[in-house]
Amino acid sequence: MTPPTTTPVSILPAPLAAFVQSALTATEQAPVAATPVGAPLRRSALVGELATRSTANAVGTAQLLSENPDSDTIGELYAMQGAFVKQLWKIDQDWRAGLLRIYENSLLLHKANTVSKVIEQDCNLFGQYGDLVTNTVTSVATLIDNSTVGYSYWLSKKIQAAHAAKVAAAA
């Protein structure tokens, strides 16, 4: 037996501006979740908020660039990306320096002459690695949070200015 075939429904192409507007409207109408209790649920809620904000930023950027792709806006986007990469590079350098310090401290294990000293140094190395991971992950999360919020603010001001210019030109 062959399964019945269905004719695919044709999808009409939508203009980019209409698509962007519908995506922005959907983002603005998304229900705000109540603050959940407990760290795992709170973490999930915060990651969801970050994803929603990032999606709204992407849609807003597409809208801004489709309506008003001026060289100042492009230059500011490049400058923000450069600043982000510079901060990420610093975090990477701190990570590598921390790993090097841990490696150097691991070489001292050979100088321990008792089991208790070896265990003490092992635990110290694990603690140093845990601190390094904590600091690195926290730094990356802080960078992402700050960049996303700052970019949202910049984007909203750019979109407002573009709309004001459009209204002024129409009048």
PyMOL commands that place a pseudoatom at each C-alpha (Angstrom):
pseudoatom trace, name=CA, resn=MET, resi=1, chain=A, elem=C, hetatm=0, pos=[0.000, 0.000, 0.000]
pseudoatom trace, name=CA, resn=THR, resi=2, chain=A, elem=C, hetatm=0, pos=[1.196, 3.419, -0.821]
pseudoatom trace, name=CA, resn=PRO, resi=3, chain=A, elem=C, hetatm=0, pos=[0.340, 6.287, 1.472]
pseudoatom trace, name=CA, resn=PRO, resi=4, chain=A, elem=C, hetatm=0, pos=[-2.037, 8.858, 0.062]
pseudoatom trace, name=CA, resn=THR, resi=5, chain=A, elem=C, hetatm=0, pos=[-0.303, 11.833, -1.424]
pseudoatom trace, name=CA, resn=THR, resi=6, chain=A, elem=C, hetatm=0, pos=[-1.264, 15.368, -0.627]
pseudoatom trace, name=CA, resn=THR, resi=7, chain=A, elem=C, hetatm=0, pos=[-0.628, 18.361, -2.737]
pseudoatom trace, name=CA, resn=PRO, resi=8, chain=A, elem=C, hetatm=0, pos=[1.678, 20.793, -0.945]
pseudoatom trace, name=CA, resn=VAL, resi=9, chain=A, elem=C, hetatm=0, pos=[0.169, 24.140, -0.119]
pseudoatom trace, name=CA, resn=SER, resi=10, chain=A, elem=C, hetatm=0, pos=[2.003, 26.915, -1.862]
pseudoatom trace, name=CA, resn=ILE, resi=11, chain=A, elem=C, hetatm=0, pos=[3.606, 29.506, 0.342]
pseudoatom trace, name=CA, resn=LEU, resi=12, chain=A, elem=C, hetatm=0, pos=[3.422, 33.024, -0.915]
pseudoatom trace, name=CA, resn=PRO, resi=13, chain=A, elem=C, hetatm=0, pos=[6.600, 35.021, -0.534]
pseudoatom trace, name=CA, resn=ALA, resi=14, chain=A, elem=C, hetatm=0, pos=[6.269, 37.848, 1.967]
pseudoatom trace, name=CA, resn=PRO, resi=15, chain=A, elem=C, hetatm=0, pos=[8.183, 41.078, 1.631]
pseudoatom trace, name=CA, resn=LEU, resi=16, chain=A, elem=C, hetatm=0, pos=[11.091, 41.370, 4.062]
pseudoatom trace, name=CA, resn=ALA, resi=17, chain=A, elem=C, hetatm=0, pos=[9.551, 44.340, 5.865]
pseudoatom trace, name=CA, resn=ALA, resi=18, chain=A, elem=C, hetatm=0, pos=[6.302, 42.427, 6.485]
pseudoatom trace, name=CA, resn=PHE, resi=19, chain=A, elem=C, hetatm=0, pos=[8.217, 39.399, 7.725]
pseudoatom trace, name=CA, resn=VAL, resi=20, chain=A, elem=C, hetatm=0, pos=[10.340, 41.500, 10.075]
pseudoatom trace, name=CA, resn=GLN, resi=21, chain=A, elem=C, hetatm=0, pos=[7.285, 43.349, 11.386]
pseudoatom trace, name=CA, resn=SER, resi=22, chain=A, elem=C, hetatm=0, pos=[5.442, 40.103, 12.091]
pseudoatom trace, name=CA, resn=ALA, resi=23, chain=A, elem=C, hetatm=0, pos=[8.496, 38.684, 13.867]
pseudoatom trace, name=CA, resn=LEU, resi=24, chain=A, elem=C, hetatm=0, pos=[8.814, 41.835, 16.012]
pseudoatom trace, name=CA, resn=THR, resi=25, chain=A, elem=C, hetatm=0, pos=[5.124, 41.724, 16.843]
pseudoatom trace, name=CA, resn=ALA, resi=26, chain=A, elem=C, hetatm=0, pos=[5.364, 38.076, 17.841]
pseudoatom trace, name=CA, resn=THR, resi=27, chain=A, elem=C, hetatm=0, pos=[8.381, 38.822, 20.041]
pseudoatom trace, name=CA, resn=GLU, resi=28, chain=A, elem=C, hetatm=0, pos=[6.608, 41.683, 21.777]
pseudoatom trace, name=CA, resn=GLN, resi=29, chain=A, elem=C, hetatm=0, pos=[3.519, 39.565, 22.403]
pseudoatom trace, name=CA, resn=ALA, resi=30, chain=A, elem=C, hetatm=0, pos=[5.410, 36.611, 23.837]
pseudoatom trace, name=CA, resn=PRO, resi=31, chain=A, elem=C, hetatm=0, pos=[4.114, 35.837, 27.324]
pseudoatom trace, name=CA, resn=VAL, resi=32, chain=A, elem=C, hetatm=0, pos=[6.394, 36.802, 30.174]
pseudoatom trace, name=CA, resn=ALA, resi=33, chain=A, elem=C, hetatm=0, pos=[6.987, 33.771, 32.329]
pseudoatom trace, name=CA, resn=ALA, resi=34, chain=A, elem=C, hetatm=0, pos=[6.654, 33.992, 36.067]
pseudoatom trace, name=CA, resn=THR, resi=35, chain=A, elem=C, hetatm=0, pos=[9.930, 33.805, 37.917]
pseudoatom trace, name=CA, resn=PRO, resi=36, chain=A, elem=C, hetatm=0, pos=[10.405, 30.123, 38.736]
pseudoatom trace, name=CA, resn=VAL, resi=37, chain=A, elem=C, hetatm=0, pos=[11.729, 28.945, 42.050]
pseudoatom trace, name=CA, resn=GLY, resi=38, chain=A, elem=C, hetatm=0, pos=[15.008, 27.055, 42.175]
pseudoatom trace, name=CA, resn=ALA, resi=39, chain=A, elem=C, hetatm=0, pos=[18.358, 27.518, 40.502]
pseudoatom trace, name=CA, resn=PRO, resi=40, chain=A, elem=C, hetatm=0, pos=[17.918, 25.105, 37.555]
pseudoatom trace, name=CA, resn=LEU, resi=41, chain=A, elem=C, hetatm=0, pos=[14.558, 26.606, 36.627]
pseudoatom trace, name=CA, resn=ARG, resi=42, chain=A, elem=C, hetatm=0, pos=[15.840, 30.144, 37.115]
pseudoatom trace, name=CA, resn=ARG, resi=43, chain=A, elem=C, hetatm=0, pos=[18.836, 29.400, 34.907]
pseudoatom trace, name=CA, resn=SER, resi=44, chain=A, elem=C, hetatm=0, pos=[16.530, 28.048, 32.206]
pseudoatom trace, name=CA, resn=ALA, resi=45, chain=A, elem=C, hetatm=0, pos=[14.313, 31.125, 32.445]
pseudoatom trace, name=CA, resn=LEU, resi=46, chain=A, elem=C, hetatm=0, pos=[17.312, 33.452, 32.161]
pseudoatom trace, name=CA, resn=VAL, resi=47, chain=A, elem=C, hetatm=0, pos=[18.684, 31.574, 29.162]
pseudoatom trace, name=CA, resn=GLY, resi=48, chain=A, elem=C, hetatm=0, pos=[15.229, 31.763, 27.581]
pseudoatom trace, name=CA, resn=GLU, resi=49, chain=A, elem=C, hetatm=0, pos=[15.111, 35.523, 28.186]
pseudoatom trace, name=CA, resn=LEU, resi=50, chain=A, elem=C, hetatm=0, pos=[18.562, 35.881, 26.640]
pseudoatom trace, name=CA, resn=ALA, resi=51, chain=A, elem=C, hetatm=0, pos=[17.466, 33.874, 23.591]
pseudoatom trace, name=CA, resn=THR, resi=52, chain=A, elem=C, hetatm=0, pos=[14.332, 36.008, 23.229]
pseudoatom trace, name=CA, resn=ARG, resi=53, chain=A, elem=C, hetatm=0, pos=[16.354, 39.227, 23.520]
pseudoatom trace, name=CA, resn=SER, resi=54, chain=A, elem=C, hetatm=0, pos=[18.896, 37.934, 21.004]
pseudoatom trace, name=CA, resn=THR, resi=55, chain=A, elem=C, hetatm=0, pos=[16.139, 37.004, 18.567]
pseudoatom trace, name=CA, resn=ALA, resi=56, chain=A, elem=C, hetatm=0, pos=[14.538, 40.424, 18.945]
pseudoatom trace, name=CA, resn=ASN, resi=57, chain=A, elem=C, hetatm=0, pos=[17.970, 42.004, 18.358]
pseudoatom trace, name=CA, resn=ALA, resi=58, chain=A, elem=C, hetatm=0, pos=[18.488, 39.942, 15.208]
pseudoatom trace, name=CA, resn=VAL, resi=59, chain=A, elem=C, hetatm=0, pos=[15.072, 40.846, 13.835]
pseudoatom trace, name=CA, resn=GLY, resi=60, chain=A, elem=C, hetatm=0, pos=[15.545, 44.507, 14.779]
pseudoatom trace, name=CA, resn=THR, resi=61, chain=A, elem=C, hetatm=0, pos=[18.926, 44.569, 13.095]
pseudoatom trace, name=CA, resn=ALA, resi=62, chain=A, elem=C, hetatm=0, pos=[17.445, 43.086, 9.925]
pseudoatom trace, name=CA, resn=GLN, resi=63, chain=A, elem=C, hetatm=0, pos=[14.708, 45.700, 10.030]
pseudoatom trace, name=CA, resn=LEU, resi=64, chain=A, elem=C, hetatm=0, pos=[17.159, 48.549, 10.603]
pseudoatom trace, name=CA, resn=LEU, resi=65, chain=A, elem=C, hetatm=0, pos=[19.526, 47.455, 7.863]
pseudoatom trace, name=CA, resn=SER, resi=66, chain=A, elem=C, hetatm=0, pos=[16.728, 46.801, 5.390]
pseudoatom trace, name=CA, resn=GLU, resi=67, chain=A, elem=C, hetatm=0, pos=[15.266, 50.268, 5.905]
pseudoatom trace, name=CA, resn=ASN, resi=68, chain=A, elem=C, hetatm=0, pos=[18.287, 52.459, 6.544]
pseudoatom trace, name=CA, resn=PRO, resi=69, chain=A, elem=C, hetatm=0, pos=[21.688, 50.866, 5.819]
pseudoatom trace, name=CA, resn=ASP, resi=70, chain=A, elem=C, hetatm=0, pos=[23.812, 53.993, 6.292]
pseudoatom trace, name=CA, resn=SER, resi=71, chain=A, elem=C, hetatm=0, pos=[27.592, 53.929, 6.729]
pseudoatom trace, name=CA, resn=ASP, resi=72, chain=A, elem=C, hetatm=0, pos=[27.427, 55.279, 10.296]
pseudoatom trace, name=CA, resn=THR, resi=73, chain=A, elem=C, hetatm=0, pos=[25.268, 52.366, 11.408]
pseudoatom trace, name=CA, resn=ILE, resi=74, chain=A, elem=C, hetatm=0, pos=[27.524, 49.851, 9.671]
pseudoatom trace, name=CA, resn=GLY, resi=75, chain=A, elem=C, hetatm=0, pos=[30.593, 51.481, 11.264]
pseudoatom trace, name=CA, resn=GLU, resi=76, chain=A, elem=C, hetatm=0, pos=[29.014, 51.346, 14.721]
pseudoatom trace, name=CA, resn=LEU, resi=77, chain=A, elem=C, hetatm=0, pos=[28.154, 47.667, 14.206]
pseudoatom trace, name=CA, resn=TYR, resi=78, chain=A, elem=C, hetatm=0, pos=[31.760, 46.898, 13.264]
pseudoatom trace, name=CA, resn=ALA, resi=79, chain=A, elem=C, hetatm=0, pos=[33.036, 48.854, 16.271]
pseudoatom trace, name=CA, resn=MET, resi=80, chain=A, elem=C, hetatm=0, pos=[30.754, 46.916, 18.635]
pseudoatom trace, name=CA, resn=GLN, resi=81, chain=A, elem=C, hetatm=0, pos=[31.814, 43.612, 17.109]
pseudoatom trace, name=CA, resn=GLY, resi=82, chain=A, elem=C, hetatm=0, pos=[35.462, 44.600, 17.462]
pseudoatom trace, name=CA, resn=ALA, resi=83, chain=A, elem=C, hetatm=0, pos=[34.984, 45.521, 21.119]
pseudoatom trace, name=CA, resn=PHE, resi=84, chain=A, elem=C, hetatm=0, pos=[33.227, 42.202, 21.750]
pseudoatom trace, name=CA, resn=VAL, resi=85, chain=A, elem=C, hetatm=0, pos=[36.021, 40.209, 20.103]
pseudoatom trace, name=CA, resn=LYS, resi=86, chain=A, elem=C, hetatm=0, pos=[38.648, 42.191, 22.046]
pseudoatom trace, name=CA, resn=GLN, resi=87, chain=A, elem=C, hetatm=0, pos=[36.953, 41.287, 25.337]
pseudoatom trace, name=CA, resn=LEU, resi=88, chain=A, elem=C, hetatm=0, pos=[36.612, 37.666, 24.264]
pseudoatom trace, name=CA, resn=TRP, resi=89, chain=A, elem=C, hetatm=0, pos=[40.310, 37.641, 23.360]
pseudoatom trace, name=CA, resn=LYS, resi=90, chain=A, elem=C, hetatm=0, pos=[41.191, 38.932, 26.847]
pseudoatom trace, name=CA, resn=ILE, resi=91, chain=A, elem=C, hetatm=0, pos=[39.082, 36.206, 28.457]
pseudoatom trace, name=CA, resn=ASP, resi=92, chain=A, elem=C, hetatm=0, pos=[40.876, 33.623, 26.290]
pseudoatom trace, name=CA, resn=GLN, resi=93, chain=A, elem=C, hetatm=0, pos=[44.274, 34.999, 27.283]
pseudoatom trace, name=CA, resn=ASP, resi=94, chain=A, elem=C, hetatm=0, pos=[43.315, 34.851, 30.977]
pseudoatom trace, name=CA, resn=TRP, resi=95, chain=A, elem=C, hetatm=0, pos=[42.150, 31.247, 30.486]
pseudoatom trace, name=CA, resn=ARG, resi=96, chain=A, elem=C, hetatm=0, pos=[45.428, 30.255, 28.854]
pseudoatom trace, name=CA, resn=ALA, resi=97, chain=A, elem=C, hetatm=0, pos=[47.505, 32.012, 31.532]
pseudoatom trace, name=CA, resn=GLY, resi=98, chain=A, elem=C, hetatm=0, pos=[45.489, 30.230, 34.226]
pseudoatom trace, name=CA, resn=LEU, resi=99, chain=A, elem=C, hetatm=0, pos=[46.040, 26.855, 32.586]
pseudoatom trace, name=CA, resn=LEU, resi=100, chain=A, elem=C, hetatm=0, pos=[49.760, 27.572, 32.364]
pseudoatom trace, name=CA, resn=ARG, resi=101, chain=A, elem=C, hetatm=0, pos=[49.886, 28.415, 36.096]
pseudoatom trace, name=CA, resn=ILE, resi=102, chain=A, elem=C, hetatm=0, pos=[48.064, 25.178, 36.915]
pseudoatom trace, name=CA, resn=TYR, resi=103, chain=A, elem=C, hetatm=0, pos=[50.475, 23.219, 34.708]
pseudoatom trace, name=CA, resn=GLU, resi=104, chain=A, elem=C, hetatm=0, pos=[53.455, 24.837, 36.410]
pseudoatom trace, name=CA, resn=ASN, resi=105, chain=A, elem=C, hetatm=0, pos=[51.998, 23.990, 39.812]
pseudoatom trace, name=CA, resn=SER, resi=106, chain=A, elem=C, hetatm=0, pos=[51.448, 20.398, 38.693]
pseudoatom trace, name=CA, resn=LEU, resi=107, chain=A, elem=C, hetatm=0, pos=[55.168, 20.088, 38.102]
pseudoatom trace, name=CA, resn=LEU, resi=108, chain=A, elem=C, hetatm=0, pos=[55.668, 20.653, 41.823]
pseudoatom trace, name=CA, resn=LEU, resi=109, chain=A, elem=C, hetatm=0, pos=[53.880, 17.376, 42.548]
pseudoatom trace, name=CA, resn=HIS, resi=110, chain=A, elem=C, hetatm=0, pos=[57.124, 15.559, 41.857]
pseudoatom trace, name=CA, resn=LYS, resi=111, chain=A, elem=C, hetatm=0, pos=[58.733, 17.370, 44.780]
pseudoatom trace, name=CA, resn=ALA, resi=112, chain=A, elem=C, hetatm=0, pos=[56.195, 16.101, 47.322]
pseudoatom trace, name=CA, resn=ASN, resi=113, chain=A, elem=C, hetatm=0, pos=[57.619, 13.341, 49.504]
pseudoatom trace, name=CA, resn=THR, resi=114, chain=A, elem=C, hetatm=0, pos=[54.556, 12.117, 51.411]
pseudoatom trace, name=CA, resn=VAL, resi=115, chain=A, elem=C, hetatm=0, pos=[51.119, 10.875, 50.407]
pseudoatom trace, name=CA, resn=SER, resi=116, chain=A, elem=C, hetatm=0, pos=[49.452, 13.650, 52.388]
pseudoatom trace, name=CA, resn=LYS, resi=117, chain=A, elem=C, hetatm=0, pos=[51.450, 16.306, 50.518]
pseudoatom trace, name=CA, resn=VAL, resi=118, chain=A, elem=C, hetatm=0, pos=[50.586, 14.749, 47.151]
pseudoatom trace, name=CA, resn=ILE, resi=119, chain=A, elem=C, hetatm=0, pos=[46.864, 14.657, 48.055]
pseudoatom trace, name=CA, resn=GLU, resi=120, chain=A, elem=C, hetatm=0, pos=[47.029, 18.245, 49.329]
pseudoatom trace, name=CA, resn=GLN, resi=121, chain=A, elem=C, hetatm=0, pos=[48.649, 19.403, 46.095]
pseudoatom trace, name=CA, resn=ASP, resi=122, chain=A, elem=C, hetatm=0, pos=[46.192, 17.386, 43.963]
pseudoatom trace, name=CA, resn=CYS, resi=123, chain=A, elem=C, hetatm=0, pos=[43.226, 18.982, 45.728]
pseudoatom trace, name=CA, resn=ASN, resi=124, chain=A, elem=C, hetatm=0, pos=[44.853, 22.387, 45.397]
pseudoatom trace, name=CA, resn=LEU, resi=125, chain=A, elem=C, hetatm=0, pos=[45.210, 21.846, 41.625]
pseudoatom trace, name=CA, resn=PHE, resi=126, chain=A, elem=C, hetatm=0, pos=[41.574, 20.748, 41.336]
pseudoatom trace, name=CA, resn=GLY, resi=127, chain=A, elem=C, hetatm=0, pos=[40.543, 23.851, 43.278]
pseudoatom trace, name=CA, resn=GLN, resi=128, chain=A, elem=C, hetatm=0, pos=[42.624, 26.102, 41.031]
pseudoatom trace, name=CA, resn=TYR, resi=129, chain=A, elem=C, hetatm=0, pos=[41.081, 24.532, 37.945]
pseudoatom trace, name=CA, resn=GLY, resi=130, chain=A, elem=C, hetatm=0, pos=[37.585, 24.930, 39.383]
pseudoatom trace, name=CA, resn=ASP, resi=131, chain=A, elem=C, hetatm=0, pos=[38.264, 28.597, 40.127]
pseudoatom trace, name=CA, resn=LEU, resi=132, chain=A, elem=C, hetatm=0, pos=[39.610, 29.111, 36.616]
pseudoatom trace, name=CA, resn=VAL, resi=133, chain=A, elem=C, hetatm=0, pos=[36.548, 27.506, 35.017]
pseudoatom trace, name=CA, resn=THR, resi=134, chain=A, elem=C, hetatm=0, pos=[34.213, 29.511, 37.278]
pseudoatom trace, name=CA, resn=ASN, resi=135, chain=A, elem=C, hetatm=0, pos=[35.942, 32.798, 36.484]
pseudoatom trace, name=CA, resn=THR, resi=136, chain=A, elem=C, hetatm=0, pos=[36.073, 32.110, 32.750]
pseudoatom trace, name=CA, resn=VAL, resi=137, chain=A, elem=C, hetatm=0, pos=[32.452, 31.011, 32.408]
pseudoatom trace, name=CA, resn=THR, resi=138, chain=A, elem=C, hetatm=0, pos=[31.302, 33.942, 34.548]
pseudoatom trace, name=CA, resn=SER, resi=139, chain=A, elem=C, hetatm=0, pos=[33.337, 36.362, 32.441]
pseudoatom trace, name=CA, resn=VAL, resi=140, chain=A, elem=C, hetatm=0, pos=[31.868, 35.014, 29.200]
pseudoatom trace, name=CA, resn=ALA, resi=141, chain=A, elem=C, hetatm=0, pos=[28.309, 35.111, 30.600]
pseudoatom trace, name=CA, resn=THR, resi=142, chain=A, elem=C, hetatm=0, pos=[28.837, 38.688, 31.836]
pseudoatom trace, name=CA, resn=LEU, resi=143, chain=A, elem=C, hetatm=0, pos=[30.180, 39.721, 28.446]
pseudoatom trace, name=CA, resn=ILE, resi=144, chain=A, elem=C, hetatm=0, pos=[27.199, 38.176, 26.676]
pseudoatom trace, name=CA, resn=ASP, resi=145, chain=A, elem=C, hetatm=0, pos=[24.690, 39.726, 29.082]
pseudoatom trace, name=CA, resn=ASN, resi=146, chain=A, elem=C, hetatm=0, pos=[26.227, 43.187, 28.905]
pseudoatom trace, name=CA, resn=SER, resi=147, chain=A, elem=C, hetatm=0, pos=[26.660, 43.052, 25.139]
pseudoatom trace, name=CA, resn=THR, resi=148, chain=A, elem=C, hetatm=0, pos=[23.103, 41.898, 24.542]
pseudoatom trace, name=CA, resn=VAL, resi=149, chain=A, elem=C, hetatm=0, pos=[21.552, 44.537, 26.793]
pseudoatom trace, name=CA, resn=GLY, resi=150, chain=A, elem=C, hetatm=0, pos=[23.799, 47.291, 25.450]
pseudoatom trace, name=CA, resn=TYR, resi=151, chain=A, elem=C, hetatm=0, pos=[23.091, 46.269, 21.887]
pseudoatom trace, name=CA, resn=SER, resi=152, chain=A, elem=C, hetatm=0, pos=[19.339, 46.217, 22.573]
pseudoatom trace, name=CA, resn=TYR, resi=153, chain=A, elem=C, hetatm=0, pos=[19.523, 49.773, 23.858]
pseudoatom trace, name=CA, resn=TRP, resi=154, chain=A, elem=C, hetatm=0, pos=[21.612, 50.954, 20.890]
pseudoatom trace, name=CA, resn=LEU, resi=155, chain=A, elem=C, hetatm=0, pos=[19.291, 49.192, 18.448]
pseudoatom trace, name=CA, resn=SER, resi=156, chain=A, elem=C, hetatm=0, pos=[16.141, 50.671, 19.962]
pseudoatom trace, name=CA, resn=LYS, resi=157, chain=A, elem=C, hetatm=0, pos=[17.629, 54.179, 19.699]
pseudoatom trace, name=CA, resn=LYS, resi=158, chain=A, elem=C, hetatm=0, pos=[18.626, 53.562, 16.059]
pseudoatom trace, name=CA, resn=ILE, resi=159, chain=A, elem=C, hetatm=0, pos=[15.176, 52.231, 15.159]
pseudoatom trace, name=CA, resn=GLN, resi=160, chain=A, elem=C, hetatm=0, pos=[13.502, 55.178, 16.904]
pseudoatom trace, name=CA, resn=ALA, resi=161, chain=A, elem=C, hetatm=0, pos=[15.731, 57.606, 15.017]
pseudoatom trace, name=CA, resn=ALA, resi=162, chain=A, elem=C, hetatm=0, pos=[14.993, 55.862, 11.710]
pseudoatom trace, name=CA, resn=HIS, resi=163, chain=A, elem=C, hetatm=0, pos=[11.248, 56.025, 12.357]
pseudoatom trace, name=CA, resn=ALA, resi=164, chain=A, elem=C, hetatm=0, pos=[11.482, 59.702, 13.375]
pseudoatom trace, name=CA, resn=ALA, resi=165, chain=A, elem=C, hetatm=0, pos=[13.418, 60.473, 10.182]
pseudoatom trace, name=CA, resn=LYS, resi=166, chain=A, elem=C, hetatm=0, pos=[10.823, 58.601, 8.110]
pseudoatom trace, name=CA, resn=VAL, resi=167, chain=A, elem=C, hetatm=0, pos=[7.967, 60.537, 9.767]
pseudoatom trace, name=CA, resn=ALA, resi=168, chain=A, elem=C, hetatm=0, pos=[9.806, 63.847, 9.283]
pseudoatom trace, name=CA, resn=ALA, resi=169, chain=A, elem=C, hetatm=0, pos=[10.425, 63.052, 5.612]
pseudoatom trace, name=CA, resn=ALA, resi=170, chain=A, elem=C, hetatm=0, pos=[6.765, 62.155, 5.089]
pseudoatom trace, name=CA, resn=ALA, resi=171, chain=A, elem=C, hetatm=0, pos=[5.565, 65.404, 6.647]
for i in range(1, 171): cmd.bond("trace and resi %d" % i, "trace and resi %d" % (i + 1))
show_as sticks, trace
zoom trace
